[in-house]
Amino acid sequence: MVLANVPLIVPADAVRQLQTDAPYVMVLRGDTAADTAARVPVRVGVQTQGRVQILEGLAPGDRSGGEHVPGARAEHGAGWRKFGT
């Protein structure tokens, strides 16, 4: 069961430009072989012990790919991790 309005907690290394006013996460978009990486702006909350609270921008089940380039074709299982499920 997924609760509505419950912030996600993600590893800090999933959030790029964390210490700026424009943090983002690279997220896999789509469920096919033609999936692409997308840069998704996020609003962060509490940061502690290598974890970051995401208040807006990600949904449960989103998959982060870390170093992938926006618009680049992404391969499933190539370093992607699923959040909040």
C-alpha angles and dihedrals in degrees: 000000000000117000118220118241094015110136117235121240112215135175110273091234089064090066116077122206088012094164094052134077091255109055118169143176126219105234131188110239120201136015103247139082088268094062117144135204115247129195106232119192113225137192110224131207129180118007118200141148096354094313132106129201112227111209098176139008104046131073129204108276096028112140121223123208103186107205100025119126120243111261093012118131110258130208120221114245093020097124096309118143128194120230130216103358 
